Amino acid sequence: MNDNSQTLSCVMIPVGGRQLLLPNVSIAEVVDYASNDAGPGAPDWLAGHLEWRGLNLPVISYDAANGGNLSIPGDNRGRIVVLNSINNTKLRFMALITQGIPSQVRITEDHVKQLAGENGPADLMQVEVDGEEAWIPNLDYLESLASNSLA
């Protein structure tokens, strides 16, 4: 890599048995876990809703959106990450349950290596970041789920 390489501030977000990797700019805020019940007939991935800054945001369980089980934090380490929408004017934000406290990481192009592996519908790709496995989420897919839950 040349001397003009840029670093990108990112966040590693623990969910289920894996970590997600997202750029800092995709995250609006990290708040303590607090969500109301999704109610009867809710999709499997919908953990509830979060009242945030006057908005009622759908709270997504990444594990369930990826074909697994709904995961709700079992202790006081769980958080909700409020994500900025990237392509949806109807839904400006959505929320994602974490299983721990997200951590900051600064990466450059040579710190990230794409891995071959099976991805679920909520995964864009699997990568290795400085020796740790992480998944880059498919934000378009997650946004479509969240948007459809509001209809």
C-alpha positions in Angstrom: 0.0 0.0 0.0 1.3 3.5 -0.7 1.9 6.3 1.7 -1.4 7.9 0.8 -3.4 5.2 2.5 -6.3 6.3 4.6 -7.6 4.9 7.8 -11.3 4.3 8.4 -12.8 4.6 11.8 -15.0 1.5 12.4 -16.9 -0.2 15.1 -16.9 -3.9 15.9 -20.4 -4.9 17.2 -20.8 -8.2 19.1 -24.0 -10.0 18.0 -24.7 -13.7 18.8 -21.6 -15.7 18.1 -20.0 -13.1 15.8 -18.9 -9.5 15.4 -20.2 -7.1 12.8 -17.9 -4.4 11.2 -19.4 -1.1 10.4 -17.9 2.3 9.7 -18.4 4.9 12.4 -20.5 7.1 10.2 -23.2 4.4 9.9 -23.9 4.6 13.6 -26.1 7.4 15.0 -25.9 6.4 18.7 -25.4 3.4 21.0 -27.9 3.2 23.9 -28.6 0.9 26.8 -30.8 -2.0 25.9 -34.5 -1.0 26.4 -37.1 -2.3 24.0 -40.8 -2.9 24.2 -42.4 -6.2 23.1 -42.8 -6.7 19.4 -46.3 -8.0 19.9 -48.2 -11.0 18.5 -47.7 -11.8 14.8 -44.4 -9.8 14.6 -41.7 -11.2 12.3 -39.1 -13.5 14.0 -36.3 -10.9 13.6 -38.3 -8.1 15.3 -37.3 -7.8 18.9 -39.5 -4.8 19.6 -39.4 -1.1 19.2 -37.2 1.6 20.6 -38.5 5.1 21.5 -35.6 7.3 20.4 -35.6 11.1 19.8 -39.3 11.1 19.2 -39.1 8.2 16.7 -40.4 4.6 17.1 -37.6 2.5 15.6 -37.9 -1.2 14.8 -35.3 -3.2 16.8 -33.7 -5.9 14.8 -32.1 -9.1 16.1 -29.3 -9.7 13.6 -29.2 -13.4 14.4 -32.9 -13.9 13.7 -32.7 -11.8 10.5 -29.9 -14.1 9.4 -32.0 -17.2 9.9 -31.1 -18.0 13.5 -32.9 -17.4 16.8 -34.0 -14.2 18.2 -31.3 -13.1 20.7 -32.1 -10.7 23.5 -29.3 -9.5 25.8 -29.3 -11.5 29.1 -27.3 -9.2 31.2 -26.5 -5.5 31.6 -23.9 -5.5 28.8 -26.5 -5.5 26.0 -26.9 -2.4 24.0 -28.9 -1.1 21.0 -27.0 0.4 18.1 -29.1 3.0 16.2 -28.0 2.9 12.6 -28.4 5.6 10.0 -30.4 4.5 7.0 -28.4 4.5 3.8 -31.0 4.2 1.0 -34.4 4.7 2.6 -36.1 8.1 2.8 -39.1 6.6 4.7 -36.9 5.0 7.4 -34.1 7.3 8.5 -32.9 5.1 11.3 -33.2 1.5 12.5 -31.9 -0.3 15.6 -29.9 -3.4 16.1 -29.5 -5.5 19.3 -25.9 -6.1 20.5 -24.7 -8.8 22.9 -22.1 -6.6 24.4 -20.4 -3.2 24.1 -19.3 -2.2 20.6 -15.6 -1.3 20.3 -13.7 1.2 18.1 -11.2 0.0 15.6 -9.2 1.9 13.0 -8.5 0.0 9.8 -6.6 0.5 6.6 -7.0 -1.5 3.4 -4.2 -3.9 4.3 -5.9 -4.7 7.7 -8.9 -6.3 6.0 -9.0 -9.5 4.1 -12.2 -11.0 2.6 -12.8 -14.6 3.6 -14.7 -17.3 1.7 -17.6 -18.6 3.6 -21.3 -19.1 3.6 -23.2 -15.9 4.2 -26.8 -15.5 5.5 -29.2 -13.0 4.0 -28.2 -10.3 6.5 -24.5 -10.8 5.7 -22.8 -8.9 2.9 -19.4 -10.6 3.4 -17.1 -12.2 5.9 -13.8 -10.5 6.5 -10.7 -10.9 8.7 -9.6 -7.7 10.5 -6.2 -8.0 12.1 -6.7 -11.7 12.7 -10.3 -11.5 14.0 -13.3 -12.7 12.0 -16.0 -10.2 11.4 -19.1 -9.8 9.1 -20.0 -6.8 7.1 -23.8 -6.6 7.3 -26.1 -6.2 4.3 -27.6 -2.9 5.3 -30.0 -2.9 2.3 -31.5 -6.1 3.5 -31.8 -4.9 7.1 -33.4 -1.7 5.9 -35.9 -3.5 3.8 -36.9 -5.6 6.8 -37.3 -2.6 9.1 -39.1 -0.6 6.4 -41.6 -3.5 5.8 -42.3 -3.7 9.5 -43.6 -0.2 9.5 -46.0 -0.8 6.7 
